[in-house]
């Protein structure tokens, strides 16, 4: 078991490759004082608009916030949103050399309309078509160019078409050849495409949906048994399941641990999974034991839920909380 101070010093020495679906999280903040005369809907008077990196971009931001150096490999469209993604990364000092621009592709935007602390509406502009074969070839070249530099690889899958089975398996094989762990934040389409990855991190809904189970199939001891069996069948070293208000379950190596959630004033759960996988990947790269990985990631996931909108973890806040709760 390492001390909290040692862990956070270790984070600053890591380099992390994030592969997955980049997008824009856009926000329109305003206030409501009347109902529209045109339809029974609130009229939002706009106060401000904001654009943040979302999807795999939020994982990149979390990695940077932890003090590690992020590398990003992804595909965006040749559109205004794609340019915005790159400019937001560059603004944070993050290289965009790993980003492939695909002609005619739509870059994902999730726009939220918020009045006070209440989200009224979300409008998505996106595609989930698989990227072109030429784009995948470029992505592999990008991965090959940086794989020797990194300490861990994160697959951040939002089912928007960047990741697919053959590409995933080629990257996992390449990482294993270099002794680099791979960590997965899955979605349904590629749920069984990550055989041989180091750590697989679904939430409870994704696990149930991916395995085609009913809620009662994962109650009590059945959850632990299902997770362990799934881990063995897929050749994972570990499976890390987030359980919302019930905490997390980690089955890694020969250890299985259950960590309860910390009591929080929840403002918004958006992006919590991105924070959890970012912390778990960095902790895994430092070769921390299962309980420390699960505890620290669980703590960070709860902290970001106290903020409205998708935000990366505050490293100093996480460190203070870790010193209070984990030592």
TORKOL-4160 file (C-alpha; in steps of 0.2 Angstrom, whole numbers, padded with zeros to 4 digits, m for minus):
327
<pt num="1" X="0000" Y="0000" Z="0000"/>
<pt num="2" X="0007" Y="0017" Z="m0005"/>
<pt num="3" X="0004" Y="0033" Z="0004"/>
<pt num="4" X="m0007" Y="0046" Z="m0003"/>
<pt num="5" X="0007" Y="0058" Z="m0006"/>
<pt num="6" X="0017" Y="0044" Z="m0015"/>
<pt num="7" X="0002" Y="0040" Z="m0026"/>
<pt num="8" X="m0001" Y="0058" Z="m0032"/>
<pt num="9" X="0018" Y="0061" Z="m0035"/>
<pt num="10" X="0017" Y="0045" Z="m0045"/>
<pt num="11" X="0002" Y="0052" Z="m0056"/>
<pt num="12" X="0013" Y="0067" Z="m0061"/>
<pt num="13" X="0026" Y="0055" Z="m0069"/>
<pt num="14" X="0014" Y="0045" Z="m0079"/>
<pt num="15" X="0009" Y="0046" Z="m0098"/>
<pt num="16" X="m0008" Y="0040" Z="m0103"/>
<pt num="17" X="m0015" Y="0036" Z="m0120"/>
<pt num="18" X="m0033" Y="0039" Z="m0122"/>
<pt num="19" X="m0042" Y="0031" Z="m0138"/>
<pt num="20" X="m0060" Y="0034" Z="m0141"/>
<pt num="21" X="m0074" Y="0045" Z="m0146"/>
<pt num="22" X="m0071" Y="0064" Z="m0144"/>
<pt num="23" X="m0085" Y="0076" Z="m0143"/>
<pt num="24" X="m0091" Y="0093" Z="m0137"/>
<pt num="25" X="m0101" Y="0096" Z="m0121"/>
<pt num="26" X="m0110" Y="0112" Z="m0125"/>
<pt num="27" X="m0120" Y="0122" Z="m0112"/>
<pt num="28" X="m0133" Y="0135" Z="m0113"/>
<pt num="29" X="m0136" Y="0143" Z="m0096"/>
<pt num="30" X="m0151" Y="0154" Z="m0093"/>
<pt num="31" X="m0166" Y="0158" Z="m0082"/>
<pt num="32" X="m0185" Y="0154" Z="m0085"/>
<pt num="33" X="m0198" Y="0167" Z="m0080"/>
<pt num="34" X="m0212" Y="0163" Z="m0092"/>
<pt num="35" X="m0220" Y="0150" Z="m0102"/>
<pt num="36" X="m0220" Y="0152" Z="m0121"/>
<pt num="37" X="m0236" Y="0158" Z="m0129"/>
<pt num="38" X="m0232" Y="0146" Z="m0144"/>
<pt num="39" X="m0232" Y="0130" Z="m0134"/>
<pt num="40" X="m0233" Y="0124" Z="m0116"/>
<pt num="41" X="m0214" Y="0125" Z="m0114"/>
<pt num="42" X="m0203" Y="0137" Z="m0104"/>
<pt num="43" X="m0194" Y="0151" Z="m0112"/>
<pt num="44" X="m0175" Y="0151" Z="m0107"/>
<pt num="45" X="m0167" Y="0168" Z="m0107"/>
<pt num="46" X="m0149" Y="0165" Z="m0111"/>
<pt num="47" X="m0136" Y="0171" Z="m0099"/>
<pt num="48" X="m0120" Y="0162" Z="m0106"/>
<pt num="49" X="m0115" Y="0148" Z="m0117"/>
<pt num="50" X="m0100" Y="0137" Z="m0115"/>
<pt num="51" X="m0091" Y="0123" Z="m0124"/>
<pt num="52" X="m0081" Y="0109" Z="m0115"/>
<pt num="53" X="m0072" Y="0094" Z="m0121"/>
<pt num="54" X="m0083" Y="0079" Z="m0119"/>
<pt num="55" X="m0083" Y="0060" Z="m0121"/>
<pt num="56" X="m0065" Y="0054" Z="m0122"/>
<pt num="57" X="m0060" Y="0072" Z="m0121"/>
<pt num="58" X="m0066" Y="0073" Z="m0103"/>
<pt num="59" X="m0055" Y="0058" Z="m0099"/>
<pt num="60" X="m0041" Y="0067" Z="m0107"/>
<pt num="61" X="m0045" Y="0082" Z="m0096"/>
<pt num="62" X="m0046" Y="0071" Z="m0080"/>
<pt num="63" X="m0029" Y="0064" Z="m0084"/>
<pt num="64" X="m0021" Y="0081" Z="m0086"/>
<pt num="65" X="m0030" Y="0086" Z="m0070"/>
<pt num="66" X="m0022" Y="0072" Z="m0061"/>
<pt num="67" X="m0005" Y="0078" Z="m0066"/>
<pt num="68" X="m0001" Y="0065" Z="m0079"/>
<pt num="69" X="0003" Y="0068" Z="m0097"/>
<pt num="70" X="m0012" Y="0063" Z="m0109"/>
<pt num="71" X="m0010" Y="0057" Z="m0127"/>
<pt num="72" X="m0026" Y="0057" Z="m0137"/>
<pt num="73" X="m0030" Y="0046" Z="m0153"/>
<pt num="74" X="m0047" Y="0049" Z="m0161"/>
<pt num="75" X="m0056" Y="0054" Z="m0176"/>
<pt num="76" X="m0066" Y="0070" Z="m0179"/>
<pt num="77" X="m0076" Y="0077" Z="m0193"/>
<pt num="78" X="m0070" Y="0091" Z="m0205"/>
<pt num="79" X="m0083" Y="0103" Z="m0197"/>
<pt num="80" X="m0084" Y="0117" Z="m0185"/>
<pt num="81" X="m0086" Y="0106" Z="m0170"/>
<pt num="82" X="m0070" Y="0096" Z="m0175"/>
<pt num="83" X="m0060" Y="0112" Z="m0176"/>
<pt num="84" X="m0067" Y="0117" Z="m0159"/>
<pt num="85" X="m0062" Y="0100" Z="m0151"/>
<pt num="86" X="m0044" Y="0103" Z="m0157"/>
<pt num="87" X="m0043" Y="0121" Z="m0152"/>
<pt num="88" X="m0050" Y="0116" Z="m0134"/>
<pt num="89" X="m0036" Y="0103" Z="m0133"/>
<pt num="90" X="m0023" Y="0115" Z="m0139"/>
<pt num="91" X="m0029" Y="0128" Z="m0127"/>
<pt num="92" X="m0025" Y="0115" Z="m0113"/>
<pt num="93" X="m0008" Y="0112" Z="m0120"/>
<pt num="94" X="m0013" Y="0094" Z="m0126"/>
<pt num="95" X="m0006" Y="0089" Z="m0143"/>
<pt num="96" X="m0018" Y="0085" Z="m0157"/>
<pt num="97" X="m0006" Y="0075" Z="m0168"/>
<pt num="98" X="m0015" Y="0059" Z="m0164"/>
<pt num="99" X="m0032" Y="0066" Z="m0171"/>
<pt num="100" X="m0038" Y="0060" Z="m0188"/>
<pt num="101" X="m0049" Y="0072" Z="m0198"/>
<pt num="102" X="m0062" Y="0062" Z="m0208"/>
<pt num="103" X="m0070" Y="0071" Z="m0223"/>
<pt num="104" X="m0089" Y="0072" Z="m0222"/>
<pt num="105" X="m0090" Y="0065" Z="m0204"/>
<pt num="106" X="m0101" Y="0074" Z="m0190"/>
<pt num="107" X="m0092" Y="0078" Z="m0174"/>
<pt num="108" X="m0103" Y="0074" Z="m0159"/>
<pt num="109" X="m0110" Y="0089" Z="m0149"/>
<pt num="110" X="m0121" Y="0086" Z="m0134"/>
<pt num="111" X="m0129" Y="0103" Z="m0130"/>
<pt num="112" X="m0138" Y="0105" Z="m0113"/>
<pt num="113" X="m0150" Y="0119" Z="m0109"/>
<pt num="114" X="m0149" Y="0123" Z="m0090"/>
<pt num="115" X="m0160" Y="0135" Z="m0080"/>
<pt num="116" X="m0153" Y="0138" Z="m0063"/>
<pt num="117" X="m0148" Y="0120" Z="m0057"/>
<pt num="118" X="m0161" Y="0111" Z="m0068"/>
<pt num="119" X="m0157" Y="0103" Z="m0085"/>
<pt num="120" X="m0172" Y="0107" Z="m0096"/>
<pt num="121" X="m0166" Y="0099" Z="m0113"/>
<pt num="122" X="m0152" Y="0090" Z="m0121"/>
<pt num="123" X="m0150" Y="0091" Z="m0140"/>
<pt num="124" X="m0137" Y="0079" Z="m0148"/>
<pt num="125" X="m0129" Y="0081" Z="m0165"/>
<pt num="126" X="m0119" Y="0066" Z="m0170"/>
<pt num="127" X="m0116" Y="0050" Z="m0180"/>
<pt num="128" X="m0113" Y="0033" Z="m0174"/>
<pt num="129" X="m0106" Y="0026" Z="m0191"/>
<pt num="130" X="m0090" Y="0017" Z="m0190"/>
<pt num="131" X="m0075" Y="0027" Z="m0196"/>
<pt num="132" X="m0068" Y="0024" Z="m0213"/>
<pt num="133" X="m0055" Y="0010" Z="m0215"/>
<pt num="134" X="m0042" Y="0023" Z="m0220"/>
<pt num="135" X="m0046" Y="0032" Z="m0204"/>
<pt num="136" X="m0043" Y="0016" Z="m0194"/>
<pt num="137" X="m0026" Y="0013" Z="m0203"/>
<pt num="138" X="m0021" Y="0031" Z="m0198"/>
<pt num="139" X="m0027" Y="0028" Z="m0180"/>
<pt num="140" X="m0016" Y="0013" Z="m0179"/>
<pt num="141" X="m0001" Y="0023" Z="m0186"/>
<pt num="142" X="m0004" Y="0036" Z="m0172"/>
<pt num="143" X="m0005" Y="0022" Z="m0159"/>
<pt num="144" X="0011" Y="0014" Z="m0165"/>
<pt num="145" X="0020" Y="0031" Z="m0165"/>
<pt num="146" X="0017" Y="0034" Z="m0146"/>
<pt num="147" X="0014" Y="0017" Z="m0138"/>
<pt num="148" X="0032" Y="0016" Z="m0132"/>
<pt num="149" X="0030" Y="0032" Z="m0123"/>
<pt num="150" X="0015" Y="0028" Z="m0112"/>
<pt num="151" X="0012" Y="0019" Z="m0096"/>
<pt num="152" X="m0007" Y="0014" Z="m0099"/>
<pt num="153" X="m0020" Y="0014" Z="m0113"/>
<pt num="154" X="m0038" Y="0019" Z="m0110"/>
<pt num="155" X="m0051" Y="0014" Z="m0122"/>
<pt num="156" X="m0065" Y="0027" Z="m0120"/>
<pt num="157" X="m0080" Y="0020" Z="m0130"/>
<pt num="158" X="m0096" Y="0030" Z="m0132"/>
<pt num="159" X="m0102" Y="0020" Z="m0147"/>
<pt num="160" X="m0099" Y="0034" Z="m0160"/>
<pt num="161" X="m0089" Y="0024" Z="m0172"/>
<pt num="162" X="m0070" Y="0026" Z="m0168"/>
<pt num="163" X="m0068" Y="0009" Z="m0159"/>
<pt num="164" X="m0072" Y="m0008" Z="m0167"/>
<pt num="165" X="m0067" Y="m0025" Z="m0164"/>
<pt num="166" X="m0052" Y="m0028" Z="m0175"/>
<pt num="167" X="m0044" Y="m0011" Z="m0171"/>
<pt num="168" X="m0047" Y="m0014" Z="m0152"/>
<pt num="169" X="m0039" Y="m0031" Z="m0153"/>
<pt num="170" X="m0024" Y="m0024" Z="m0163"/>
<pt num="171" X="m0021" Y="m0011" Z="m0150"/>
<pt num="172" X="m0023" Y="m0023" Z="m0135"/>
<pt num="173" X="m0010" Y="m0035" Z="m0144"/>
<pt num="174" X="0002" Y="m0021" Z="m0147"/>
<pt num="175" X="0000" Y="m0015" Z="m0129"/>
<pt num="176" X="0003" Y="m0032" Z="m0122"/>
<pt num="177" X="0019" Y="m0034" Z="m0132"/>
<pt num="178" X="0026" Y="m0018" Z="m0124"/>
<pt num="179" X="0020" Y="m0023" Z="m0106"/>
<pt num="180" X="0007" Y="m0009" Z="m0106"/>
<pt num="181" X="m0010" Y="m0011" Z="m0096"/>
<pt num="182" X="m0026" Y="m0008" Z="m0105"/>
<pt num="183" X="m0041" Y="m0001" Z="m0097"/>
<pt num="184" X="m0059" Y="m0001" Z="m0104"/>
<pt num="185" X="m0074" Y="0010" Z="m0102"/>
<pt num="186" X="m0086" Y="0000" Z="m0113"/>
<pt num="187" X="m0103" Y="0003" Z="m0122"/>
<pt num="188" X="m0115" Y="m0011" Z="m0128"/>
<pt num="189" X="m0109" Y="m0012" Z="m0147"/>
<pt num="190" X="m0091" Y="m0017" Z="m0143"/>
<pt num="191" X="m0095" Y="m0025" Z="m0126"/>
<pt num="192" X="m0087" Y="m0042" Z="m0131"/>
<pt num="193" X="m0073" Y="m0034" Z="m0141"/>
<pt num="194" X="m0060" Y="m0031" Z="m0128"/>
<pt num="195" X="m0054" Y="m0049" Z="m0124"/>
<pt num="196" X="m0038" Y="m0049" Z="m0115"/>
<pt num="197" X="m0038" Y="m0031" Z="m0109"/>
<pt num="198" X="m0031" Y="m0028" Z="m0091"/>
<pt num="199" X="m0046" Y="m0019" Z="m0083"/>
<pt num="200" X="m0064" Y="m0018" Z="m0089"/>
<pt num="201" X="m0075" Y="m0005" Z="m0081"/>
<pt num="202" X="m0094" Y="m0005" Z="m0085"/>
<pt num="203" X="m0107" Y="0003" Z="m0074"/>
<pt num="204" X="m0120" Y="m0009" Z="m0067"/>
<pt num="205" X="m0133" Y="m0005" Z="m0081"/>
<pt num="206" X="m0119" Y="m0008" Z="m0094"/>
<pt num="207" X="m0115" Y="m0024" Z="m0087"/>
<pt num="208" X="m0133" Y="m0030" Z="m0086"/>
<pt num="209" X="m0137" Y="m0024" Z="m0103"/>
<pt num="210" X="m0121" Y="m0031" Z="m0111"/>
<pt num="211" X="m0124" Y="m0048" Z="m0103"/>
<pt num="212" X="m0143" Y="m0048" Z="m0107"/>
<pt num="213" X="m0148" Y="m0050" Z="m0089"/>
<pt num="214" X="m0162" Y="m0044" Z="m0078"/>
<pt num="215" X="m0160" Y="m0034" Z="m0062"/>
<pt num="216" X="m0163" Y="m0049" Z="m0051"/>
<pt num="217" X="m0149" Y="m0058" Z="m0059"/>
<pt num="218" X="m0136" Y="m0046" Z="m0051"/>
<pt num="219" X="m0143" Y="m0045" Z="m0033"/>
<pt num="220" X="m0133" Y="m0050" Z="m0018"/>
<pt num="221" X="m0120" Y="m0063" Z="m0020"/>
<pt num="222" X="m0125" Y="m0066" Z="m0039"/>
<pt num="223" X="m0116" Y="m0049" Z="m0043"/>
<pt num="224" X="m0099" Y="m0055" Z="m0037"/>
<pt num="225" X="m0101" Y="m0072" Z="m0045"/>
<pt num="226" X="m0106" Y="m0065" Z="m0062"/>
<pt num="227" X="m0092" Y="m0052" Z="m0062"/>
<pt num="228" X="m0079" Y="m0065" Z="m0058"/>
<pt num="229" X="m0086" Y="m0077" Z="m0071"/>
<pt num="230" X="m0086" Y="m0064" Z="m0084"/>
<pt num="231" X="m0068" Y="m0059" Z="m0080"/>
<pt num="232" X="m0062" Y="m0076" Z="m0082"/>
<pt num="233" X="m0072" Y="m0079" Z="m0098"/>
<pt num="234" X="m0065" Y="m0063" Z="m0107"/>
<pt num="235" X="m0047" Y="m0066" Z="m0101"/>
<pt num="236" X="m0047" Y="m0049" Z="m0091"/>
<pt num="237" X="m0035" Y="m0047" Z="m0076"/>
<pt num="238" X="m0049" Y="m0037" Z="m0068"/>
<pt num="239" X="m0067" Y="m0030" Z="m0069"/>
<pt num="240" X="m0072" Y="m0014" Z="m0060"/>
<pt num="241" X="m0091" Y="m0011" Z="m0059"/>
<pt num="242" X="m0098" Y="0006" Z="m0053"/>
<pt num="243" X="m0114" Y="0004" Z="m0044"/>
<pt num="244" X="m0120" Y="0022" Z="m0042"/>
<pt num="245" X="m0126" Y="0026" Z="m0025"/>
<pt num="246" X="m0120" Y="0008" Z="m0019"/>
<pt num="247" X="m0102" Y="0011" Z="m0022"/>
<pt num="248" X="m0091" Y="0000" Z="m0033"/>
<pt num="249" X="m0085" Y="m0018" Z="m0035"/>
<pt num="250" X="m0068" Y="m0023" Z="m0040"/>
<pt num="251" X="m0062" Y="m0040" Z="m0045"/>
<pt num="252" X="m0044" Y="m0039" Z="m0049"/>
<pt num="253" X="m0031" Y="m0053" Z="m0049"/>
<pt num="254" X="m0035" Y="m0064" Z="m0034"/>
<pt num="255" X="m0044" Y="m0050" Z="m0024"/>
<pt num="256" X="m0062" Y="m0045" Z="m0024"/>
<pt num="257" X="m0067" Y="m0029" Z="m0014"/>
<pt num="258" X="m0083" Y="m0020" Z="m0012"/>
<pt num="259" X="m0082" Y="m0001" Z="m0008"/>
<pt num="260" X="m0098" Y="0009" Z="m0002"/>
<pt num="261" X="m0101" Y="0026" Z="m0009"/>
<pt num="262" X="m0097" Y="0042" Z="0001"/>
<pt num="263" X="m0112" Y="0053" Z="0005"/>
<pt num="264" X="m0113" Y="0067" Z="m0007"/>
<pt num="265" X="m0124" Y="0082" Z="m0012"/>
<pt num="266" X="m0127" Y="0076" Z="m0029"/>
<pt num="267" X="m0129" Y="0090" Z="m0042"/>
<pt num="268" X="m0125" Y="0081" Z="m0058"/>
<pt num="269" X="m0119" Y="0063" Z="m0062"/>
<pt num="270" X="m0113" Y="0067" Z="m0080"/>
<pt num="271" X="m0095" Y="0063" Z="m0082"/>
<pt num="272" X="m0092" Y="0054" Z="m0066"/>
<pt num="273" X="m0088" Y="0038" Z="m0076"/>
<pt num="274" X="m0074" Y="0047" Z="m0085"/>
<pt num="275" X="m0067" Y="0052" Z="m0069"/>
<pt num="276" X="m0068" Y="0035" Z="m0062"/>
<pt num="277" X="m0059" Y="0027" Z="m0076"/>
<pt num="278" X="m0045" Y="0041" Z="m0077"/>
<pt num="279" X="m0041" Y="0038" Z="m0059"/>
<pt num="280" X="m0042" Y="0019" Z="m0060"/>
<pt num="281" X="m0031" Y="0019" Z="m0075"/>
<pt num="282" X="m0017" Y="0030" Z="m0067"/>
<pt num="283" X="m0018" Y="0020" Z="m0051"/>
<pt num="284" X="m0017" Y="0003" Z="m0061"/>
<pt num="285" X="m0001" Y="0010" Z="m0070"/>
<pt num="286" X="0006" Y="0013" Z="m0053"/>
<pt num="287" X="0003" Y="m0005" Z="m0049"/>
<pt num="288" X="m0008" Y="m0001" Z="m0034"/>
<pt num="289" X="m0018" Y="m0015" Z="m0025"/>
<pt num="290" X="m0036" Y="m0018" Z="m0030"/>
<pt num="291" X="m0043" Y="m0010" Z="m0014"/>
<pt num="292" X="m0033" Y="0006" Z="m0016"/>
<pt num="293" X="m0038" Y="0008" Z="m0035"/>
<pt num="294" X="m0056" Y="0005" Z="m0031"/>
<pt num="295" X="m0056" Y="0017" Z="m0016"/>
<pt num="296" X="m0048" Y="0031" Z="m0024"/>
<pt num="297" X="m0058" Y="0030" Z="m0040"/>
<pt num="298" X="m0074" Y="0028" Z="m0030"/>
<pt num="299" X="m0069" Y="0044" Z="m0020"/>
<pt num="300" X="m0066" Y="0054" Z="m0036"/>
<pt num="301" X="m0082" Y="0049" Z="m0045"/>
<pt num="302" X="m0092" Y="0055" Z="m0030"/>
<pt num="303" X="m0083" Y="0072" Z="m0029"/>
<pt num="304" X="m0086" Y="0077" Z="m0047"/>
<pt num="305" X="m0105" Y="0073" Z="m0045"/>
<pt num="306" X="m0106" Y="0088" Z="m0033"/>
<pt num="307" X="m0103" Y="0100" Z="m0048"/>
<pt num="308" X="m0115" Y="0105" Z="m0061"/>
<pt num="309" X="m0110" Y="0099" Z="m0079"/>
<pt num="310" X="m0096" Y="0088" Z="m0085"/>
<pt num="311" X="m0080" Y="0094" Z="m0075"/>
<pt num="312" X="m0063" Y="0085" Z="m0073"/>
<pt num="313" X="m0058" Y="0081" Z="m0055"/>
<pt num="314" X="m0049" Y="0094" Z="m0044"/>
<pt num="315" X="m0033" Y="0085" Z="m0040"/>
<pt num="316" X="m0030" Y="0095" Z="m0024"/>
<pt num="317" X="m0047" Y="0092" Z="m0018"/>
<pt num="318" X="m0046" Y="0073" Z="m0022"/>
<pt num="319" X="m0029" Y="0072" Z="m0012"/>
<pt num="320" X="m0037" Y="0080" Z="0003"/>
<pt num="321" X="m0052" Y="0069" Z="0003"/>
<pt num="322" X="m0040" Y="0054" Z="0000"/>
<pt num="323" X="m0030" Y="0059" Z="0015"/>
<pt num="324" X="m0046" Y="0060" Z="0026"/>
<pt num="325" X="m0055" Y="0044" Z="0020"/>
<pt num="326" X="m0041" Y="0032" Z="0014"/>
<pt num="327" X="m0028" Y="0033" Z="0027"/>
